[in-house]
Amino acid sequence: MQAVWMILSSFLFATMGVCVKYASEHFNSAELVFYRGILGIAFMAAYARARGITLATHYPAMHAWRSVIGVMSLSAWFYAIAHLPLATAMTLNYMSSVWIAAFLVGGALMLGKAGQKGPSQGPLVLAILASFIGVVMLLRPAIDQNQTFAGLVGLMSGLGAAFAYMQVMAIARMGEPETRTVFYFAVGTAVAGALGMLVMGITPWNWQHALWLPPLGILASLGQLAMTKAYSMSENHGGTLMVANLQYSGIVFAALYSLILFGDNIPLIGWAGMALIIVSAIAATVLRARAAPNAPAEEH
């Protein structure tokens, strides 16, 4: 069942990407971020109340910093979705696992002591290098189609997601329930979106176009809850690594959406790069689990 929950989560996040893609034709990025946050607040508040989880926290500064990083990543991801094929934008965002692995390797090299014995970092380094080769292959079609800037923004969304995830890990070690963490991220998202709307403006309201907005917060919240359920079940019954790697099925769903709904033209080298990123990210996830066991679920 934990595998089913993770696949469902990946499907929900990919479907959220479809809504972002359509909504971006009528609303600016700040508006999308705002509605993603305000709907997430309502959903998570109701969920926390139903589960009897209090939303009061002793770590407001940590939640605020996590929100700042997460909002930057989310905004970059939404921009990439609007200007790149959905499958490309989704793959670049899921690079967060590879970035985390790169941070672990860098930390081990910086903090390692001479003569200290430990597990070899060689396989993890190879997985990271293979993944970045995949990025070059994936972004080559984007360069040919004058989408270089959007591609780099998408790559930065994955980097930001990695930083946000590391902050989530720190908050989890403080004993904060994930429901509370997701709620405060939604609060930060709504605040950042509202501030952005003061600069970028507000699009004239059209009810037909606005129908794409409610699914943003609802699908994101449902996807996060399904992911949390998958991880909690895997901790009780085993198979955590299997569950972690099944999140990459979201890229498969995004690829199908790209072909069926948007008719995106991704050359063969782009598909090959996407496949290389998925394989190397799975390998990096397995290898980094040795350095960071029992880590919380990643967010998207």
Buried (B, 14 or more C-beta within 10 A) or exposed (E): EBBEBBBBBBBBBBBBBBBBBBBBEBBBBBBBBBBBBBBBBBBBBEBBEEEEBEBEBEBEEBBEBBBBBBBBBBBBBBBBBBBBBBBBBBBBBBBBBBBBBBBBBEEBEEEEEEEEEEEEBEEBBBBBEBBBBBBEBBBBBBEEBEBEEBBBBBBBBBBBBBBBBBBBBBBBEEEBBBBBBBBBBBBBBBBBBBBBBEEBEEEEEEEEBBEBBEBBBBBBBBBBBBBBBBBBBBEEEEBBEBBBBBBBBBBBBBBEBBBEEBEBEBEEBBBEBBBBBBBBBBBBBBBBBEBEEEBBBBBB
